[in-house]
Amino acid sequence: MAILLGVFAGQWLDRRWGTTPWLLVVGAMLGAVVGFYKLYRDLMASQRRPPPKGAGDDRSRS
């Protein structure tokens, strides 16, 4: 989603300022950086959460 927003913002600015295709490229790269940063944050947050109670606990069934 962030990449698409960067591309559309870059396209709009390119049309407005006549800098085609430079701001589109910058917008796509910036969107990719933001998207990967969000992915990294989500992965780190999911590792910090404790597993739900009883999930993966097969010892109680033996």
N, C-alpha and C positions, 0 to 999 in steps of 0.2 A: 504494500500500500504506500509506503514512504517513497519508494522508487517512482511510482506513478505520479505522486504529488510533486516530486522534484522535476520530473520530465514535463508535466503540464505547466508548472511555474516557470521553468526554463524556456519553454516554447513561447509562453505569453510574454516574458521579458524580451526574448529575441525579436518577436514581432514588434514590440513597442520601441525597442532601442536599435533595431536593425543589426544585431550582432550574430546572426545565424551562423553556425550552429553552436557557438561557444557556450552560451548560458544553458542551453539544453543539455550539453555534455556535463557541465558543472552541476546542474540540478540533478541529473541522473546519478552522478557520483555521490553527491551529498545525500541523496535519498538512500543509496545503497549503504553508506556509512551509518546513517540513522537506523535503517532496518536491521543491520547486523548488530549494532549496539543494543537495540531493543531485544533481539534474540538472545544475546549474551546475558543481559539482565534477567530475562525470563528463565533462562537455564540455571543461572546462579540462584535465583529465588526458589526454584523448584527443588534444588538440592538441599536447601536449608530447611524446608518443611519436613516435619516428622511424618512418617507413613501413617495412614489411618489405623486406628486400633484394630487389631485382629487381622490385618492384611498381611498375607504371606506367612502367617504363623501356623505351620503344619504340624508342629510338635504336639498340639493339644488334641489332635485326632488319632494319634498312634496308640 
